[in-house]
Amino acid sequence: MKPSTHGHVHVVDDNPDIRIYLTDLLRQLGYTVDSYDSAESFLAQSMDIFPAVLVLDVRMPQMSGIELQQAMKAMGRNTPIIFISGESHSQDIIQAMKGQPVEFLLKPFQFPSLIHAIDRGMVLDGVHRETFIRQNDIRRKWQNLSQREREVLVLMLEGHTNKGISELMDILPDTVKKHRAHVLQKMQTPHLADLVAVCKDLDVKAWRSALR
C-alpha cells in the first residue's frame, strides 16, 4: 500500500468506537489508515510503510502499548509513536516517555492536538528514512573495501595522520597514501572532511570491533 501525500497512520486501540472514529476522521483529512484491535495484530499484520506514525493506546489486554513500543525497538522498527490513554498511571507515562514518543495524549484529547502530533511524527519519520538510506549506502561502500582499507578508514575517522597510521599498522607511508586514496575513491568522498561528514552518524567503535 502506498501512503498518501499526508502519510500513513497505524491506529492500535482495543476500543472499537475509538478505532472507527479516528480512522474515519484521519481518512477524511487525506491520511491512509490501518487500524488494529491489539498490539499482537499490529505486529502480525502491519507493513513498514513510509512515512508513517503509530497512534497507540497504552493500556490494552495482553500486550500493552508500552510493551509494543519495546518490541518495535528490539526489531529496529522506528515508526514514531503517539500514545493515547484514558487511565494511565504516572508510572505508565514515565515508562512510555523513556521510549521518546512524539506525544502522550490523555483521552479525551482535542483532535487538532492529535493532528499536530501526527504531522510532527511524519517529519520525524522522514528524518529516520533519510538516515537509514544514508547509513545503508555507507555500509554498502564499506563492503567494497579491502580489509586493509577498512583498517585505514577507521584510523582516518579517529583522526590519525598518514604517519600515525603508518606506525600503527607497521606499513610504509607510501602504502598508507595508496590505501587512503582508495578509501576516498570507493567511499565517493573527495576529501577527508567529506568522509568524516558522511560517517558522522556511524559507530566507529563498532567498525573497529568488526575488524578484530
Kinemage of the C-alpha trace (Angstrom):
@kinemage 1
@onewidth
@group {chain A} dominant
@subgroup {mainchain}
@vectorlist {calphas} color= white
{ca met a 1} P 0.000 0.000 0.000
{ca lys a 2} L 1.319 3.432 -0.902
{ca pro a 3} L 0.875 6.222 1.648
{ca ser a 4} L -0.977 9.395 0.754
{ca thr a 5} L 0.841 12.705 0.432
{ca his a 6} L -0.120 13.237 4.077
{ca gly a 7} L 1.381 9.929 5.164
{ca his a 8} L 0.120 6.720 6.738
{ca val a 9} L -1.314 6.270 10.233
{ca his a 10} L -1.457 2.992 12.147
{ca val a 11} L -4.160 3.110 14.836
{ca val a 12} L -3.906 0.493 17.588
{ca asp a 13} L -6.674 0.545 20.204
{ca asp a 14} L -8.823 -2.208 21.683
{ca asn a 15} L -11.827 0.156 21.816
{ca pro a 16} L -13.731 -0.261 18.512
{ca asp a 17} L -15.512 3.096 18.840
{ca ile a 18} L -12.220 4.972 19.087
{ca arg a 19} L -10.686 2.985 16.214
{ca ile a 20} L -13.608 3.734 13.900
{ca tyr a 21} L -13.802 7.382 14.957
{ca leu a 22} L -10.090 8.077 14.428
{ca thr a 23} L -9.905 6.059 11.216
{ca asp a 24} L -12.826 7.919 9.621
{ca leu a 25} L -11.591 11.387 10.596
{ca leu a 26} L -8.000 10.750 9.520
{ca arg a 27} L -9.082 9.367 6.152
{ca gln a 28} L -11.277 12.421 5.606
{ca leu a 29} L -8.175 14.570 6.135
{ca gly a 30} L -6.233 12.665 3.476
{ca tyr a 31} L -4.187 10.166 5.503
{ca thr a 32} L -4.166 6.484 4.679
{ca val a 33} L -5.062 4.466 7.766
{ca asp a 34} L -4.884 0.897 9.028
{ca ser a 35} L -6.442 0.033 12.377
{ca tyr a 36} L -5.783 -2.869 14.744
{ca asp a 37} L -7.596 -4.075 17.844
{ca ser a 38} L -4.444 -5.259 19.613
{ca ala a 39} L -0.680 -4.920 19.686
{ca glu a 40} L -0.415 -8.552 18.611
{ca ser a 41} L -2.479 -7.990 15.470
{ca phe a 42} L -0.380 -4.935 14.621
{ca leu a 43} L 2.831 -6.964 14.840
{ca ala a 44} L 1.341 -9.784 12.781
{ca gln a 45} L -0.329 -7.746 10.048
{ca ser a 46} L 1.170 -4.269 9.700
{ca met a 47} L 3.538 -3.223 6.933
{ca asp a 48} L 6.502 -0.929 7.478
{ca ile a 49} L 5.132 1.954 5.395
{ca phe a 50} L 6.890 5.307 4.942
{ca pro a 51} L 6.196 7.967 6.071
{ca ala a 52} L 4.018 6.753 8.919
{ca val a 53} L 3.170 7.182 12.573
{ca leu a 54} L 1.631 4.851 15.122
{ca val a 55} L -1.280 6.117 17.245
{ca leu a 56} L -1.132 3.670 20.135
{ca asp a 57} L -3.320 3.053 23.163
{ca val a 58} L -1.303 2.495 26.327
{ca arg a 59} L -3.482 0.075 28.274
{ca met a 60} L -4.732 -2.939 26.331
{ca pro a 61} L -5.362 -6.601 27.232
{ca gln a 62} L -2.389 -8.937 26.909
{ca met a 63} L 0.341 -6.844 25.235
{ca ser a 64} L 0.255 -3.193 26.315
{ca gly a 65} L 1.193 -0.212 24.195
{ca ile a 66} L 4.419 0.168 26.161
{ca glu a 67} L 5.310 -3.476 25.541
{ca leu a 68} L 4.642 -2.943 21.825
{ca gln a 69} L 6.899 0.119 21.899
{ca gln a 70} L 9.680 -2.004 23.404
{ca ala a 71} L 9.098 -4.824 20.912
{ca met a 72} L 9.363 -2.423 17.990
{ca lys a 73} L 12.619 -1.030 19.341
{ca ala a 74} L 14.028 -4.558 19.619
{ca met a 75} L 13.005 -5.172 15.997
{ca gly a 76} L 14.714 -1.983 14.828
{ca arg a 77} L 11.392 -0.555 13.680
{ca asn a 78} L 11.474 3.202 14.273
{ca thr a 79} L 7.951 4.301 13.332
{ca pro a 80} L 7.223 7.368 15.516
{ca ile a 81} L 4.670 6.703 18.246
{ca ile a 82} L 1.874 8.877 19.620
{ca phe a 83} L 0.452 7.415 22.811
{ca ile a 84} L -3.194 7.923 23.692
{ca ser a 85} L -4.580 6.925 27.066
{ca gly a 86} L -7.700 7.246 29.170
{ca glu a 87} L -6.497 5.960 32.521
{ca ser a 88} L -2.727 5.700 32.684
{ca his a 89} L -0.860 5.761 35.958
{ca ser a 90} L 2.111 8.080 36.328
{ca gln a 91} L 4.437 5.092 36.105
{ca asp a 92} L 2.912 4.173 32.735
{ca ile a 93} L 3.565 7.686 31.438
{ca ile a 94} L 7.147 7.698 32.718
{ca gln a 95} L 7.841 4.303 31.140
{ca ala a 96} L 6.286 5.347 27.824
{ca met a 97} L 8.250 8.591 27.692
{ca lys a 98} L 11.540 6.703 28.097
{ca gly a 99} L 10.999 5.433 24.561
{ca gln a 100} L 10.790 9.040 23.286
{ca pro a 101} L 7.336 9.050 21.683
{ca val a 102} L 6.255 12.069 19.672
{ca glu a 103} L 3.456 12.824 22.123
{ca phe a 104} L 1.415 11.414 25.007
{ca leu a 105} L -2.238 12.467 24.818
{ca leu a 106} L -4.797 11.834 27.537
{ca lys a 107} L -8.352 10.965 26.467
{ca pro a 108} L -10.469 12.860 25.723
{ca phe a 109} L -7.956 14.891 23.718
{ca gln a 110} L -8.562 17.645 21.187
{ca phe a 111} L -8.403 16.284 17.631
{ca pro a 112} L -6.181 19.194 16.412
{ca ser a 113} L -3.634 18.186 19.074
{ca leu a 114} L -3.520 14.689 17.579
{ca ile a 115} L -3.128 16.033 14.031
{ca his a 116} L -0.299 18.315 15.130
{ca ala a 117} L 1.457 15.357 16.762
{ca ile a 118} L 0.886 13.158 13.687
{ca asp a 119} L 2.387 15.744 11.354
{ca arg a 120} L 5.428 16.129 13.621
{ca gly a 121} L 5.760 12.357 13.581
{ca met a 122} L 5.676 12.293 9.776
{ca val a 123} L 8.548 14.783 9.666
{ca leu a 124} L 10.498 12.687 12.172
{ca asp a 125} L 9.889 9.524 10.157
{ca gly a 126} L 11.274 11.343 7.117
{ca val a 127} L 14.475 12.013 9.060
{ca his a 128} L 14.617 8.351 10.120
{ca arg a 129} L 14.223 7.290 6.495
{ca glu a 130} L 16.956 9.593 5.225
{ca thr a 131} L 19.322 8.381 7.941
{ca phe a 132} L 18.520 4.744 7.142
{ca ile a 133} L 19.173 5.253 3.418
{ca arg a 134} L 22.412 7.124 4.069
{ca gln a 135} L 23.737 4.550 6.519
{ca asn a 136} L 22.833 1.669 4.204
{ca asp a 137} L 24.708 3.397 1.381
{ca ile a 138} L 27.771 3.822 3.589
{ca arg a 139} L 27.637 0.178 4.693
{ca arg a 140} L 27.419 -0.923 1.050
{ca lys a 141} L 30.544 1.081 0.239
{ca trp a 142} L 32.265 -0.332 3.342
{ca gln a 143} L 31.680 -3.830 1.981
{ca asn a 144} L 33.619 -2.868 -1.162
{ca leu a 145} L 36.740 -2.007 0.839
{ca ser a 146} L 39.543 -4.473 1.399
{ca gln a 147} L 40.442 -5.420 4.970
{ca arg a 148} L 43.455 -3.080 4.891
{ca glu a 149} L 41.347 -0.236 3.514
{ca arg a 150} L 38.792 -0.727 6.284
{ca glu a 151} L 41.545 -0.504 8.881
{ca val a 152} L 42.847 2.687 7.290
{ca leu a 153} L 39.329 4.133 7.112
{ca val a 154} L 38.732 3.606 10.826
{ca leu a 155} L 42.051 5.207 11.697
{ca met a 156} L 41.288 8.148 9.388
{ca leu a 157} L 37.968 8.692 11.156
{ca glu a 158} L 39.744 8.558 14.506
{ca gly a 159} L 41.917 11.451 13.363
{ca his a 160} L 45.230 9.715 12.780
{ca thr a 161} L 47.670 11.231 10.279
{ca asn a 162} L 49.359 9.247 7.497
{ca lys a 163} L 52.452 8.971 9.658
{ca gly a 164} L 50.423 7.801 12.618
{ca ile a 165} L 48.597 5.201 10.534
{ca ser a 166} L 51.913 4.025 9.114
{ca glu a 167} L 53.274 3.453 12.626
{ca leu a 168} L 50.120 1.819 13.981
{ca met a 169} L 49.772 -0.561 11.040
{ca asp a 170} L 53.522 -1.045 10.570
{ca ile a 171} L 53.390 -0.258 6.865
{ca leu a 172} L 55.207 2.245 4.684
{ca pro a 173} L 53.852 5.832 4.460
{ca asp a 174} L 53.528 5.485 0.672
{ca thr a 175} L 51.375 2.410 1.205
{ca val a 176} L 49.164 4.377 3.586
{ca lys a 177} L 48.737 7.080 0.929
{ca lys a 178} L 47.611 4.496 -1.619
{ca his a 179} L 45.145 2.915 0.803
{ca arg a 180} L 43.881 6.370 1.780
{ca ala a 181} L 43.304 7.317 -1.870
{ca his a 182} L 41.436 4.060 -2.488
{ca val a 183} L 39.273 4.642 0.598
{ca leu a 184} L 38.269 8.131 -0.525
{ca gln a 185} L 37.572 6.891 -4.048
{ca lys a 186} L 35.459 3.895 -3.006
{ca met a 187} L 33.567 5.900 -0.382
{ca gln a 188} L 32.961 8.572 -3.052
{ca thr a 189} L 34.301 11.335 -0.814
{ca pro a 190} L 36.860 13.665 -2.451
{ca his a 191} L 38.391 14.821 0.834
{ca leu a 192} L 38.807 13.622 4.415
{ca ala a 193} L 36.335 16.261 5.622
{ca asp a 194} L 33.702 14.796 3.281
{ca leu a 195} L 34.394 11.291 4.599
{ca val a 196} L 34.044 12.449 8.204
{ca ala a 197} L 30.788 14.238 7.348
{ca val a 198} L 29.098 11.208 5.751
{ca cys a 199} L 30.219 8.906 8.565
{ca lys a 200} L 29.297 11.229 11.429
{ca asp a 201} L 26.237 9.197 12.498
{ca leu a 202} L 28.031 5.850 12.480
{ca asp a 203} L 29.535 3.983 15.419
{ca val a 204} L 33.249 3.942 14.619
{ca lys a 205} L 33.953 1.805 17.700
{ca ala a 206} L 31.663 -0.876 16.302
{ca trp a 207} L 33.514 -0.727 12.994
{ca arg a 208} L 36.825 -1.164 14.807
{ca ser a 209} L 35.439 -4.143 16.741
{ca ala a 210} L 34.276 -5.719 13.479
{ca leu a 211} L 37.858 -5.694 12.217
{ca arg a 212} L 39.096 -7.941 15.006
